[in-house]
Amino acid sequence: MFFNKTNQIIELLNAHINAVLECYESYTVIFSEIVNKQSINDLGSSGAEYTDRIQALEEEADKKRHQVIFQLLQGGFLVDSRKSTMRLVEGVDKIADSTEDIIQMLIFEKIEIKKFLIEPLISINDITHKQLKQFINILSKMVTKYEVNQIQKDIREIEDYETDVDRIEDELIKQLYQSSLPLANKQQLKELIRMISNMSDMIEDLSDEVEIIIASRRI
């Protein structure tokens, strides 16, 4: 019974992670389509389609999160592993939440992304996508072939990606405040930049959590 529950949890974990990844990948496509429009007003009915699509994907990820938590509460993992797994699941799910928040902010607030911001923001999304896939790879290794050295190497790569995102973010905000845009626009765009960059920070924090779990298992 214990092993049956464990296998169920692993299957649900994979389903949840893949749902979050699908949500993030759809977000990057939608984001690129929005910012490459000449004007946010050119979206027409596409705006509602975008928000509906990302909301549906976020809700699917959230549904799978609930399934994982339910199974964890039924047993299957050791108590300490259940607690740490719950924290990771909750953390990963916040990535999906953030993608929905960003797309809704773009559409509902009709934010115009200036040309000098577009390429760097898409670069941040691309780097964060690599981070997320790397983190998913780490989680897979933790529940299957537990190789400490490889996991630690993967964690260092996630940290390097986060450093790259921080560098782009800092340069973007510097350029933003050197521009001739009105202060209100600068503050709105700064908030958006922070929200987009924060997903990279969230993944890096999750990798720190994995490192703590690994350290505790070796004591």
ROSE-4610 file (N, C-alpha, C; in Angstrom, 1 decimal, always signed):
// ROSE-4610
residu = [M/M/M/F/F/F/F/F/F/N/N/N/K/K/K/T/T/T/N/N/N/Q/Q/Q/I/I/I/I/I/I/E/E/E/L/L/L/L/L/L/N/N/N/A/A/A/H/H/H/I/I/I/N/N/N/A/A/A/V/V/V/L/L/L/E/E/E/C/C/C/Y/Y/Y/E/E/E/S/S/S/Y/Y/Y/T/T/T/V/V/V/I/I/I/F/F/F/S/S/S/E/E/E/I/I/I/V/V/V/N/N/N/K/K/K/Q/Q/Q/S/S/S/I/I/I/N/N/N/D/D/D/L/L/L/G/G/G/S/S/S/S/S/S/G/G/G/A/A/A/E/E/E/Y/Y/Y/T/T/T/D/D/D/R/R/R/I/I/I/Q/Q/Q/A/A/A/L/L/L/E/E/E/E/E/E/E/E/E/A/A/A/D/D/D/K/K/K/K/K/K/R/R/R/H/H/H/Q/Q/Q/V/V/V/I/I/I/F/F/F/Q/Q/Q/L/L/L/L/L/L/Q/Q/Q/G/G/G/G/G/G/F/F/F/L/L/L/V/V/V/D/D/D/S/S/S/R/R/R/K/K/K/S/S/S/T/T/T/M/M/M/R/R/R/L/L/L/V/V/V/E/E/E/G/G/G/V/V/V/D/D/D/K/K/K/I/I/I/A/A/A/D/D/D/S/S/S/T/T/T/E/E/E/D/D/D/I/I/I/I/I/I/Q/Q/Q/M/M/M/L/L/L/I/I/I/F/F/F/E/E/E/K/K/K/I/I/I/E/E/E/I/I/I/K/K/K/K/K/K/F/F/F/L/L/L/I/I/I/E/E/E/P/P/P/L/L/L/I/I/I/S/S/S/I/I/I/N/N/N/D/D/D/I/I/I/T/T/T/H/H/H/K/K/K/Q/Q/Q/L/L/L/K/K/K/Q/Q/Q/F/F/F/I/I/I/N/N/N/I/I/I/L/L/L/S/S/S/K/K/K/M/M/M/V/V/V/T/T/T/K/K/K/Y/Y/Y/E/E/E/V/V/V/N/N/N/Q/Q/Q/I/I/I/Q/Q/Q/K/K/K/D/D/D/I/I/I/R/R/R/E/E/E/I/I/I/E/E/E/D/D/D/Y/Y/Y/E/E/E/T/T/T/D/D/D/V/V/V/D/D/D/R/R/R/I/I/I/E/E/E/D/D/D/E/E/E/L/L/L/I/I/I/K/K/K/Q/Q/Q/L/L/L/Y/Y/Y/Q/Q/Q/S/S/S/S/S/S/L/L/L/P/P/P/L/L/L/A/A/A/N/N/N/K/K/K/Q/Q/Q/Q/Q/Q/L/L/L/K/K/K/E/E/E/L/L/L/I/I/I/R/R/R/M/M/M/I/I/I/S/S/S/N/N/N/M/M/M/S/S/S/D/D/D/M/M/M/I/I/I/E/E/E/D/D/D/L/L/L/S/S/S/D/D/D/E/E/E/V/V/V/E/E/E/I/I/I/I/I/I/I/I/I/A/A/A/S/S/S/R/R/R/R/R/R/I/I/I]
num = [1/1/1/2/2/2/3/3/3/4/4/4/5/5/5/6/6/6/7/7/7/8/8/8/9/9/9/10/10/10/11/11/11/12/12/12/13/13/13/14/14/14/15/15/15/16/16/16/17/17/17/18/18/18/19/19/19/20/20/20/21/21/21/22/22/22/23/23/23/24/24/24/25/25/25/26/26/26/27/27/27/28/28/28/29/29/29/30/30/30/31/31/31/32/32/32/33/33/33/34/34/34/35/35/35/36/36/36/37/37/37/38/38/38/39/39/39/40/40/40/41/41/41/42/42/42/43/43/43/44/44/44/45/45/45/46/46/46/47/47/47/48/48/48/49/49/49/50/50/50/51/51/51/52/52/52/53/53/53/54/54/54/55/55/55/56/56/56/57/57/57/58/58/58/59/59/59/60/60/60/61/61/61/62/62/62/63/63/63/64/64/64/65/65/65/66/66/66/67/67/67/68/68/68/69/69/69/70/70/70/71/71/71/72/72/72/73/73/73/74/74/74/75/75/75/76/76/76/77/77/77/78/78/78/79/79/79/80/80/80/81/81/81/82/82/82/83/83/83/84/84/84/85/85/85/86/86/86/87/87/87/88/88/88/89/89/89/90/90/90/91/91/91/92/92/92/93/93/93/94/94/94/95/95/95/96/96/96/97/97/97/98/98/98/99/99/99/100/100/100/101/101/101/102/102/102/103/103/103/104/104/104/105/105/105/106/106/106/107/107/107/108/108/108/109/109/109/110/110/110/111/111/111/112/112/112/113/113/113/114/114/114/115/115/115/116/116/116/117/117/117/118/118/118/119/119/119/120/120/120/121/121/121/122/122/122/123/123/123/124/124/124/125/125/125/126/126/126/127/127/127/128/128/128/129/129/129/130/130/130/131/131/131/132/132/132/133/133/133/134/134/134/135/135/135/136/136/136/137/137/137/138/138/138/139/139/139/140/140/140/141/141/141/142/142/142/143/143/143/144/144/144/145/145/145/146/146/146/147/147/147/148/148/148/149/149/149/150/150/150/151/151/151/152/152/152/153/153/153/154/154/154/155/155/155/156/156/156/157/157/157/158/158/158/159/159/159/160/160/160/161/161/161/162/162/162/163/163/163/164/164/164/165/165/165/166/166/166/167/167/167/168/168/168/169/169/169/170/170/170/171/171/171/172/172/172/173/173/173/174/174/174/175/175/175/176/176/176/177/177/177/178/178/178/179/179/179/180/180/180/181/181/181/182/182/182/183/183/183/184/184/184/185/185/185/186/186/186/187/187/187/188/188/188/189/189/189/190/190/190/191/191/191/192/192/192/193/193/193/194/194/194/195/195/195/196/196/196/197/197/197/198/198/198/199/199/199/200/200/200/201/201/201/202/202/202/203/203/203/204/204/204/205/205/205/206/206/206/207/207/207/208/208/208/209/209/209/210/210/210/211/211/211/212/212/212/213/213/213/214/214/214/215/215/215/216/216/216/217/217/217/218/218/218/219/219/219]
x = [+0.8/+0.0/+0.9/+1.9/+2.8/+3.4/+3.9/+4.6/+3.6/+2.3/+1.3/+1.0/+0.9/+0.6/+1.8/+3.0/+4.2/+4.2/+3.9/+3.9/+2.8/+1.6/+0.6/+1.0/+1.7/+2.2/+3.2/+4.1/+5.1/+4.4/+3.4/+2.7/+2.0/+1.4/+0.7/+1.7/+2.8/+3.8/+4.3/+4.5/+4.9/+3.8/+2.5/+1.4/+1.3/+1.5/+1.5/+2.6/+3.8/+5.0/+4.8/+4.3/+4.1/+3.0/+2.0/+1.0/+1.5/+2.4/+3.0/+3.9/+4.7/+5.6/+4.7/+3.6/+2.8/+2.2/+1.9/+1.4/+2.5/+3.7/+4.8/+5.1/+5.1/+5.5/+4.4/+3.1/+2.0/+2.2/+2.6/+2.8/+3.8/+4.9/+6.0/+5.6/+4.8/+4.2/+3.3/+2.3/+1.4/+2.1/+3.0/+3.8/+4.4/+5.1/+5.8/+4.8/+3.6/+2.6/+2.1/+1.9/+1.4/+2.4/+3.6/+4.6/+5.0/+4.9/+5.3/+4.2/+3.0/+1.9/+2.4/+2.0/+2.4/+1.7/+0.5/-0.2/-1.0/-1.1/-1.9/-3.4/-3.8/-5.2/-5.4/-4.3/-4.4/-4.9/-4.9/-5.2/-6.6/-7.6/-9.0/-9.5/-10.1/-10.7/-9.6/-8.4/-7.3/-6.9/-7.2/-6.9/-7.6/-8.9/-9.8/-9.4/-9.0/-8.6/-7.3/-6.4/-5.1/-5.4/-6.2/-6.4/-7.2/-8.1/-8.9/-8.0/-7.1/-6.2/-5.2/-4.6/-3.7/-4.4/-5.6/-6.4/-6.7/-7.1/-7.5/-6.3/-5.1/-3.9/-3.5/-3.6/-3.3/-4.3/-5.5/-6.5/-6.3/-5.8/-5.5/-4.3/-3.3/-2.1/-2.5/-3.4/-3.9/-4.7/-5.5/-6.2/-5.3/-4.3/-3.3/-2.5/-2.3/-1.6/-2.5/-3.8/-4.7/-4.6/-4.5/-4.5/-3.2/-2.1/-0.9/-0.9/-1.4/-1.5/-2.4/-3.6/-4.5/-3.8/-3.1/-2.4/-1.3/-0.6/+0.4/-0.1/-1.3/-2.0/-2.5/-2.6/-3.0/-1.8/-0.6/+0.6/+1.3/+2.3/+3.1/+4.5/+4.8/+6.2/+6.4/+7.6/+7.9/+7.5/+7.2/+6.7/+7.5/+8.8/+9.7/+9.6/+9.6/+9.5/+8.2/+7.1/+5.8/+5.8/+6.4/+6.4/+7.2/+8.4/+9.3/+8.7/+8.0/+7.4/+6.2/+5.5/+4.4/+4.9/+6.0/+6.6/+7.0/+7.6/+8.1/+6.9/+5.8/+4.7/+4.0/+3.9/+3.3/+4.1/+5.4/+6.3/+6.3/+6.3/+6.2/+4.9/+3.8/+2.5/+2.5/+3.2/+3.2/+3.8/+4.6/+5.1/+3.9/+3.0/+1.8/+0.9/+0.8/+0.0/+0.6/+1.9/+2.6/+2.4/+2.4/+2.2/+0.8/-0.2/-1.6/-1.6/-1.0/-1.0/-0.3/+0.8/+1.5/+0.6/+0.0/-0.8/-2.0/-2.6/-3.8/-3.4/-2.2/-1.7/-1.5/-0.9/-0.6/-2.0/-2.9/-4.2/-5.1/-5.3/-6.3/-5.8/-4.5/-3.9/-3.5/-3.6/-3.2/-1.8/-0.9/+0.5/+1.2/+1.8/+2.5/+4.0/+4.6/+6.0/+6.8/+7.7/+8.6/+9.6/+10.0/+10.8/+12.1/+12.7/+14.0/+13.9/+12.6/+12.4/+12.0/+11.6/+11.0/+12.0/+13.1/+14.1/+14.7/+15.0/+15.5/+14.5/+13.2/+12.2/+12.0/+12.0/+11.9/+13.1/+14.3/+15.5/+15.3/+14.7/+14.4/+13.5/+12.4/+11.5/+12.2/+13.1/+13.8/+14.7/+15.4/+16.3/+15.5/+14.4/+13.6/+13.0/+12.7/+12.2/+13.3/+14.5/+15.6/+15.7/+15.6/+15.6/+14.5/+13.3/+12.2/+12.4/+12.8/+13.1/+14.2/+15.2/+16.3/+15.8/+14.9/+14.3/+13.5/+12.7/+11.9/+12.7/+13.9/+14.8/+15.4/+15.6/+16.1/+15.0/+13.8/+12.7/+12.6/+12.7/+12.7/+13.8/+15.0/+16.1/+15.9/+15.2/+15.0/+14.1/+13.1/+12.2/+12.5/+13.5/+13.9/+15.3/+16.3/+17.7/+18.4/+18.4/+18.9/+20.5/+21.0/+22.4/+22.7/+23.3/+23.5/+24.4/+25.5/+26.5/+25.9/+25.1/+24.5/+23.4/+22.7/+21.6/+22.3/+23.4/+24.0/+24.6/+25.1/+25.6/+24.4/+23.2/+22.1/+21.6/+21.7/+21.4/+22.3/+23.6/+24.5/+24.1/+23.7/+23.3/+22.1/+21.1/+20.0/+20.4/+21.3/+21.8/+22.5/+23.2/+23.9/+22.8/+21.8/+20.7/+20.0/+19.8/+19.2/+20.1/+21.4/+22.3/+22.2/+22.1/+21.9/+20.7/+19.6/+18.3/+18.4/+19.1/+19.3/+20.1/+21.1/+21.9/+21.0/+20.2/+19.3/+18.3/+17.7/+16.7/+17.3/+18.5/+19.1/+19.3/+19.8/+20.1/+18.9/+17.8/+16.5/+16.0/+16.0/+15.4/+16.3/+17.6/+18.4/+18.1/+17.9/+17.5/+16.1/+15.2/+13.9/+13.9/+14.6/+14.6/+15.5/+16.3/+17.0/+16.2/+15.1/+14.2/+13.4/+12.8/+11.9/+10.5/+10.2/+8.8/+8.3/+7.0/+6.4/+6.7/+6.8/+7.1/+6.1/+4.8/+3.8/+4.0/+4.4/+4.7/+5.9/+6.9/+8.2/+7.8/+7.0/+6.7/+5.9/+5.0/+4.1/+5.0/+5.9/+6.8/+7.8/+8.3/+9.2/+8.5/+7.3/+6.5/+6.4/+6.1/+6.0/+7.4/+8.5/+9.8/+10.1/+9.8/+10.0/+9.2/+7.9/+7.1/+7.7/+8.1/+8.7/+10.0/+10.8/+12.1/+12.0/+10.9/+10.7/+10.5/+10.0/+9.8/+11.2/+12.2/+13.5/+14.0/+13.7/+14.1/+13.3/+12.1/+11.2/+11.8/+12.3/+12.9/+14.2/+15.0/+16.2/+16.0/+15.0/+14.6/+14.2/+13.4/+13.0/+14.2/+15.2/+16.5/+17.2/+17.2/+17.7/+17.0/+15.7/+14.9/+15.4/+15.6/+16.0/+17.4/+18.3/+19.6/+19.5/+18.6/+18.4/+17.9/+16.9/+16.4/+17.5/+18.4/+19.5/+20.4/+20.7/+21.6/+21.1/+19.7/+19.1/+19.1/+19.0/+19.0/+20.4/+21.4/+22.8/+23.3/+22.5/+22.9/+22.7]
y = [-1.2/+0.0/+1.3/+1.3/+2.4/+2.8/+1.7/+1.9/+2.3/+1.8/+2.2/+3.7/+4.2/+5.6/+6.4/+5.9/+6.6/+6.8/+5.7/+5.8/+6.8/+6.8/+7.7/+9.1/+9.4/+10.8/+11.2/+10.3/+10.6/+10.9/+10.1/+10.4/+11.8/+12.1/+13.3/+14.5/+14.3/+15.3/+15.7/+14.6/+14.8/+15.6/+15.2/+15.8/+17.3/+17.6/+19.0/+19.8/+19.3/+20.0/+20.2/+19.3/+19.4/+20.5/+20.5/+21.5/+22.9/+23.1/+24.4/+24.8/+23.8/+24.0/+24.5/+23.8/+24.1/+25.6/+25.9/+27.2/+28.3/+28.0/+28.9/+29.1/+28.0/+28.0/+28.8/+28.6/+29.4/+30.8/+31.1/+32.5/+33.2/+32.5/+33.1/+33.4/+32.5/+32.7/+33.9/+33.9/+35.0/+36.4/+36.4/+37.6/+38.2/+37.3/+37.7/+38.3/+37.6/+38.1/+39.5/+39.7/+40.9/+42.1/+41.9/+43.0/+43.3/+42.4/+42.6/+43.3/+43.5/+44.3/+45.7/+46.5/+47.9/+48.7/+48.2/+48.9/+47.9/+48.1/+47.1/+47.2/+48.3/+48.4/+47.6/+47.1/+46.2/+44.8/+44.5/+43.1/+42.7/+43.6/+43.3/+42.2/+41.2/+40.1/+39.1/+39.3/+38.4/+38.6/+39.8/+40.1/+39.2/+39.0/+38.2/+36.7/+36.3/+35.0/+34.6/+35.6/+35.4/+35.2/+36.1/+35.9/+34.7/+34.3/+33.1/+31.8/+31.9/+30.7/+30.5/+31.6/+31.5/+31.1/+31.7/+31.3/+29.9/+29.3/+27.9/+27.0/+27.4/+26.6/+26.7/+27.9/+28.1/+27.3/+27.3/+26.5/+25.0/+24.5/+23.1/+22.8/+23.6/+23.4/+23.4/+24.3/+24.4/+23.2/+22.6/+21.4/+20.3/+20.2/+19.1/+19.3/+20.5/+20.8/+20.2/+20.5/+20.0/+18.5/+17.8/+16.4/+15.8/+16.5/+16.1/+16.3/+17.4/+17.7/+16.6/+16.3/+15.3/+14.0/+13.5/+12.2/+12.3/+13.4/+13.5/+13.3/+13.9/+13.8/+12.4/+11.6/+10.2/+9.3/+9.8/+9.0/+8.7/+7.8/+7.4/+7.8/+9.0/+9.5/+9.5/+9.4/+9.6/+11.1/+11.3/+12.5/+13.7/+13.7/+14.8/+15.1/+14.0/+14.1/+14.7/+14.4/+14.9/+16.4/+16.9/+18.3/+19.1/+18.6/+19.3/+19.2/+18.1/+18.0/+19.0/+19.2/+20.2/+21.6/+21.9/+23.2/+23.4/+22.4/+22.5/+22.6/+21.9/+21.9/+23.3/+23.8/+25.1/+26.2/+26.1/+27.0/+27.0/+25.8/+25.6/+26.2/+26.0/+26.4/+27.9/+28.6/+30.1/+30.6/+29.8/+30.2/+30.4/+29.4/+29.5/+30.7/+30.9/+32.1/+33.4/+33.5/+34.7/+34.9/+33.8/+34.0/+34.6/+34.1/+34.7/+36.2/+36.5/+37.9/+38.8/+38.4/+39.2/+39.5/+38.4/+38.6/+39.4/+39.2/+40.0/+41.5/+41.7/+43.1/+43.8/+43.1/+43.6/+44.0/+43.1/+43.3/+44.3/+44.1/+44.9/+46.4/+46.5/+47.9/+48.5/+47.7/+48.2/+48.8/+48.0/+48.5/+48.4/+49.5/+49.6/+49.3/+48.3/+47.9/+48.7/+49.6/+50.3/+49.4/+49.8/+48.9/+48.5/+49.4/+49.1/+48.0/+47.8/+46.8/+45.4/+45.3/+44.1/+42.9/+43.1/+42.0/+41.6/+42.5/+42.1/+41.3/+41.7/+41.0/+39.6/+39.5/+38.1/+37.3/+37.9/+37.2/+36.6/+37.5/+37.0/+35.8/+35.9/+34.8/+33.5/+33.7/+32.5/+31.9/+32.7/+32.2/+31.5/+32.2/+31.6/+30.2/+30.1/+28.9/+27.8/+28.1/+27.1/+26.8/+27.7/+27.5/+26.5/+26.8/+25.9/+24.5/+24.3/+23.0/+22.3/+23.0/+22.5/+22.1/+22.9/+22.6/+21.3/+21.2/+20.0/+18.8/+18.9/+17.8/+17.4/+18.4/+18.1/+17.3/+17.8/+17.1/+15.7/+15.4/+14.1/+13.2/+13.8/+13.0/+12.7/+13.6/+13.4/+12.3/+12.0/+10.9/+9.6/+9.7/+8.5/+8.1/+8.5/+8.1/+9.3/+9.1/+10.2/+10.3/+11.3/+11.5/+12.9/+12.9/+14.1/+15.1/+14.6/+15.5/+16.1/+15.4/+15.9/+16.9/+16.7/+17.6/+18.9/+18.8/+20.0/+20.8/+20.1/+20.8/+21.5/+20.9/+21.5/+22.7/+22.7/+23.8/+25.0/+24.7/+25.8/+26.5/+25.7/+26.2/+27.1/+26.7/+27.5/+28.9/+28.8/+30.1/+31.0/+30.4/+31.2/+31.8/+31.1/+31.7/+32.9/+32.7/+33.8/+35.0/+34.8/+35.9/+36.7/+35.9/+36.5/+37.4/+36.9/+37.6/+38.9/+38.8/+40.0/+41.1/+40.6/+41.6/+42.3/+41.6/+42.2/+43.1/+42.6/+43.4/+44.7/+44.7/+46.0/+46.9/+46.4/+47.3/+47.8/+47.0/+47.5/+48.6/+48.5/+49.5/+50.8/+50.6/+51.8/+52.5/+51.8/+52.4/+53.1/+52.4/+52.9/+54.3/+54.4/+55.7/+56.8/+56.4/+57.3/+57.8/+57.1/+57.5/+58.7/+59.2/+60.4/+60.1/+58.9/+58.5/+59.2/+59.5/+60.1/+59.1/+59.7/+59.0/+57.8/+58.1/+57.1/+55.9/+56.1/+55.0/+54.2/+54.9/+54.3/+53.4/+53.8/+53.0/+51.8/+52.0/+50.8/+49.8/+50.2/+49.3/+48.7/+49.4/+48.9/+47.7/+47.9/+46.8/+45.6/+45.8/+44.7/+44.0/+44.7/+44.1/+43.3/+43.8/+43.1/+41.8/+41.9/+40.7/+39.6/+40.0/+39.0/+38.4/+39.3/+38.8/+38.0/+38.2/+37.5/+36.0/+35.6/+34.2/+33.4/+34.1/+33.5/+33.4/+34.4/+34.4/+33.3/+33.1/+32.0/+30.7/+30.4/+29.1/+28.9/+30.0/+29.9/+29.6/+30.2/+29.9/+28.5/+27.9/+26.5/+25.6/+26.0/+25.2/+25.2/+26.3/+26.4/+25.4/+25.4/+24.4/+23.0/+22.7/+21.3/+21.0/+22.0/+21.8/+21.6/+22.2/+22.0/+20.6/+20.1/+18.8/+17.8/+18.0/+17.1/+17.0/+18.2/+18.3/+17.5/+17.7/+17.0/+15.5/+15.0/+13.6/+13.0/+13.8/+13.3/+13.3/+14.0/+14.1/+12.8]
z = [+0.0/+0.0/+0.0/+0.8/+0.9/-0.4/-1.1/-2.4/-3.5/-3.4/-4.3/-4.2/-3.0/-2.7/-3.2/-3.0/-3.4/-4.9/-5.7/-7.1/-7.6/-6.9/-7.3/-7.1/-6.0/-5.7/-6.8/-7.2/-8.2/-9.6/-9.9/-11.1/-11.1/-10.0/-9.8/-9.8/-9.2/-9.2/-10.6/-11.4/-12.8/-13.6/-13.3/-14.0/-13.6/-12.4/-11.9/-12.5/-12.5/-13.0/-14.5/-15.2/-16.7/-16.9/-16.1/-16.2/-16.0/-15.0/-14.8/-16.0/-16.5/-17.6/-18.8/-19.1/-20.2/-20.0/-18.8/-18.5/-18.8/-18.4/-18.6/-20.1/-20.8/-22.2/-23.0/-22.6/-23.3/-23.0/-21.7/-21.3/-22.2/-22.4/-23.2/-24.6/-25.2/-26.6/-26.6/-25.6/-25.5/-25.3/-24.4/-24.1/-25.3/-26.1/-27.3/-28.3/-28.4/-29.4/-29.0/-27.7/-27.2/-27.4/-27.0/-27.0/-28.4/-29.3/-30.7/-31.6/-31.0/-31.6/-31.6/-32.7/-32.7/-31.6/-31.2/-30.1/-29.4/-28.1/-27.3/-27.7/-28.3/-28.8/-30.1/-30.7/-31.9/-31.6/-30.3/-29.9/-30.3/-30.1/-30.4/-29.5/-30.0/-29.3/-28.8/-29.3/-28.9/-27.4/-26.9/-25.5/-24.6/-24.8/-24.0/-24.2/-25.4/-25.7/-24.9/-24.9/-24.2/-22.7/-22.1/-20.6/-20.3/-21.2/-20.9/-21.0/-22.0/-22.2/-21.0/-20.6/-19.5/-18.2/-18.0/-16.8/-16.8/-17.9/-18.0/-17.7/-18.2/-17.9/-16.4/-15.9/-14.4/-13.6/-13.9/-13.2/-13.2/-14.4/-14.5/-13.7/-13.6/-12.8/-11.3/-10.9/-9.6/-9.2/-10.1/-9.8/-9.5/-10.3/-10.1/-8.8/-8.4/-7.2/-6.0/-6.1/-5.0/-5.0/-6.1/-6.2/-5.5/-5.7/-5.1/-3.6/-3.1/-1.7/-1.1/-1.7/-1.2/-1.0/-2.0/-1.9/-0.9/-0.7/+0.3/+1.7/+1.9/+3.2/+3.5/+2.4/+2.6/+3.0/+2.9/+3.2/+1.9/+2.0/+0.8/+0.8/+1.3/+1.5/+3.0/+3.5/+4.9/+5.3/+6.6/+7.0/+6.6/+6.8/+6.4/+4.9/+4.1/+2.7/+2.3/+3.0/+2.6/+2.8/+3.9/+4.2/+3.2/+2.9/+1.9/+0.5/+0.2/-1.2/-1.3/-0.2/-0.2/-0.5/+0.2/+0.0/-1.4/-2.0/-3.4/-4.4/-4.1/-5.0/-4.9/-3.7/-3.6/-4.3/-4.1/-4.8/-6.3/-6.8/-8.3/-8.8/-8.1/-8.6/-8.6/-7.8/-7.9/-9.2/-9.9/-11.2/-12.2/-12.1/-13.0/-12.6/-11.3/-10.8/-11.4/-11.4/-11.8/-13.3/-14.1/-15.6/-15.8/-15.1/-15.3/-14.9/-13.7/-13.3/-14.3/-14.9/-15.9/-17.1/-17.7/-18.9/-18.6/-17.4/-17.1/-16.9/-16.3/-16.1/-17.5/-18.4/-19.8/-20.5/-20.4/-21.1/-20.4/-19.1/-18.4/-18.2/-18.0/-17.8/-19.1/-20.2/-21.6/-21.6/-21.1/-21.0/-22.3/-22.7/-24.0/-23.6/-24.2/-23.9/-25.0/-24.5/-25.4/-26.0/-27.3/-28.1/-27.4/-26.6/-26.0/-24.8/-24.4/-23.4/-23.9/-25.2/-25.7/-25.7/-26.4/-26.5/-25.2/-24.2/-22.9/-22.1/-22.2/-21.5/-22.0/-23.3/-23.9/-23.6/-23.4/-23.0/-21.6/-20.7/-19.3/-19.3/-20.2/-20.2/-20.7/-21.7/-22.2/-21.2/-20.5/-19.4/-18.3/-17.9/-16.9/-17.3/-18.6/-19.2/-19.0/-19.3/-19.1/-17.6/-16.7/-15.3/-14.9/-15.3/-14.9/-15.4/-16.6/-17.2/-16.4/-16.0/-15.2/-13.8/-13.2/-11.9/-12.0/-13.1/-13.3/-13.4/-14.0/-14.1/-12.8/-11.9/-10.5/-9.8/-9.8/-9.1/-9.6/-10.9/-11.4/-10.8/-10.7/-10.1/-8.7/-8.0/-6.5/-6.2/-7.1/-6.8/-7.6/-8.4/-9.1/-8.8/-9.6/-9.5/-8.7/-7.4/-6.6/-6.6/-7.5/-7.6/-7.1/-5.9/-5.2/-6.0/-6.5/-7.2/-8.4/-9.2/-10.4/-10.0/-9.0/-8.5/-8.1/-7.4/-6.9/-8.1/-9.1/-10.3/-11.0/-11.1/-11.7/-10.9/-9.6/-8.8/-9.0/-9.2/-9.5/-10.8/-11.8/-13.1/-13.0/-12.1/-11.9/-11.3/-10.4/-9.7/-10.7/-11.7/-12.7/-13.6/-14.0/-14.8/-14.0/-12.7/-11.9/-11.9/-11.9/-11.9/-13.3/-14.3/-15.7/-15.7/-15.2/-15.1/-14.3/-13.2/-12.3/-13.1/-13.8/-14.6/-15.6/-16.4/-17.4/-16.7/-15.6/-14.9/-14.5/-13.9/-13.4/-14.5/-15.6/-16.8/-17.4/-17.4/-17.9/-17.1/-15.8/-14.9/-15.0/-15.1/-15.3/-16.6/-17.7/-19.0/-18.9/-18.2/-18.0/-17.4/-16.3/-15.6/-16.3/-17.2/-18.0/-19.3/-19.5/-20.7/-20.4/-21.4/-21.3/-21.0/-20.6/-20.3/-19.1/-19.0/-17.7/-16.5/-15.4/-14.2/-13.9/-14.1/-13.9/-14.8/-16.1/-17.0/-16.5/-16.1/-15.6/-14.4/-13.5/-12.3/-12.7/-13.6/-14.1/-14.8/-15.6/-16.4/-15.4/-14.4/-13.4/-12.7/-12.3/-11.6/-12.5/-13.8/-14.8/-14.9/-15.0/-15.1/-13.9/-12.7/-11.5/-11.4/-11.9/-11.8/-12.8/-13.9/-14.9/-14.4/-13.8/-13.3/-12.0/-11.3/-10.0/-10.1/-11.3/-11.5/-11.5/-12.0/-11.9/-10.5/-9.7/-8.2/-7.5/-7.9/-7.3/-7.5/-8.8/-9.1/-8.4/-8.3/-7.5/-6.1/-5.5/-4.1/-3.9/-4.9/-4.9/-4.9/-5.7/-5.8/-4.5/-3.8/-2.4/-1.5/-1.6/-0.8/-1.1/-2.3/-2.7/-2.0/-2.0/-1.5/+0.0/+0.7/+2.1/+2.4/+1.5/+1.6/+1.4/+0.5/+0.2/+1.4/+2.0/+3.1/+4.3/+4.5/+5.7/+5.5/+4.3/+4.0/+4.3/+4.2/+4.3/+5.7/+6.6/+8.0/+8.7]
